[in-house]
Structure formats: structure tokens, C-alpha cells
Amino acid sequence: MTHTRAELTALLEAHGLKPSRALGQNFVVDANTVRRIARLAEVGEGDEVLEIGAGLGSLTMALVETGAHVTAMEVDRYLLAPLRSVVEPLGVDVHHADALTADYSQILTGPTTVVANLPYNVATPLVLHLLETQPLITRMLVMVQKEVGERFAAYAGDEAYGAVSLRVQYFADATVVGKVGPNVFVPKPNVDSALVKIVRRAHVRVDPALVSEEELFWVIRTSFGQRRKMLRRSLHDWASEGVFERAGVTETRRPEELTLEEFAALAAAK
């Protein structure tokens, strides 16, 4: 129970629609892929699922098959009629909303798993927004551009590691659990995609009693603002005398070498 390529194309044509380039729309038209995403989301009977960017309902239908209660969010008003015609008969609640500004108090009723196929331009701000502001969202399974997914799940020493990786780590544990090629989409994108599992931690990784979130991420952003420079250079205007020694962090290291805990020690040592 999901769209084939021919069915999705026919649904678009029946409503006089084309995928929006401005909204980064690439619809999945492969049953194996959407069922794989639903399986990797690890949801089932009794679980609450919020699908962000439901499009024309291909993934929505696969999520319904798991037995979970599915709520769908879609920002494109032109897709609402065809989406509703497909998924509302299956018991799916559809909300017309922008995920970055939606009133989640009107949508979330308890611990919820987000499943989403996210366009490149919104993936990072949206994932961070949900981690920062929506504690009821306890898990996510997101399909994003491969480079973005690698950034979410990177750790110290990885090529993709940066300030975004550390921001995700502060709230959650992230893992790339699969790759998806471009051939399963309409229209076909020019990039590969990654499936990323993000599981919220019971508590943030760094105790705010040690160092405030604001101070910690100021140090992280400033360090990565000049990521190829040694810390003594990038943090020259901030660092007090002896701060590196107190933190146990060598001042000649570069930011991509430091763990979140080492950044926390550095921020707290000032």
C-alpha cells in the first residue's frame, strides 16, 4: 500500500501539479524504500508518529502499515487535497503547517517519533529546532542529503565533524543507518541521500551546572569559525591566561579534534 511511480505521476497530473523546486520536493516512488524507512523508524502499534513533509503520502502509507498512529504535516497548500484524499481514509490526521513555525502543542499528544524526507535547505535548521524546542519528540528517522546526514552523525576526527555535529550530540545520539540512491525519487535529485536515526538523550550531554549552553556553544562556534587554525589562534580574544592548562586541552589542537566534553572543559575553565 504505497505509490508506484506511475500512480504518483498520475496523482500529480490529476491535480495539475508539478514538484516544487523552490520547496526542494523530491517524492519517493519506491515501495521498498518507504517500507525500509518505516522499518528503520522502529515504530509500531500504539506509537505516535509525526511525518513532516508528507508530500503525496508514499511514506505516510508505509508508516500506517506499521500500526502506528500517524499524523502528517505538509507546508505546500497545493498538495493538501491529493494528500488528504490518499491518507485521511487511513486514519491519518493532516496538518497544513511549516515545521519551523508550527504550534506543536496543538499537534503532539505524547512521546513522538518524527519521520521525514527533508529537503537540503531545511534539514539542518529543522532538526536542530526540534531538538532544542520539542522534548516530546524523542526519536527521529530523517532522510537527508548524504553530506548533511554525515554531518549530523559525525564525531571528533571525522571529516564531516563540525559545530552542527556537536549541537546534535548535546541533545541526542545520531547514527547513519542507511543510504538511498537518487533513482527512487521523482524528480531524480543529483545527490545521494542518507537515513539518520536520532535518539534524544534523557538529559543533555553536558551538565548545565558545569557550563551554560550559551557559553559552551559560543566557544564551539568561535572555534569552528576558523576551523583550520589552532585553538590558541581562533580563541585568542576569549581565552584567559592558563585556560588551556586548566581545561587539560592543548592549545595547538584544532577544533575538529575536540570532543564535546573537551569543549565543555575548555568553556568551563575560563
Order of alpha helices (4+ residues) and beta strands (2+ residues): alpha-beta-alpha-beta-alpha-beta-alpha-beta-beta-alpha-beta-alpha-alpha-beta-beta-beta-alpha-alpha-alpha-alpha
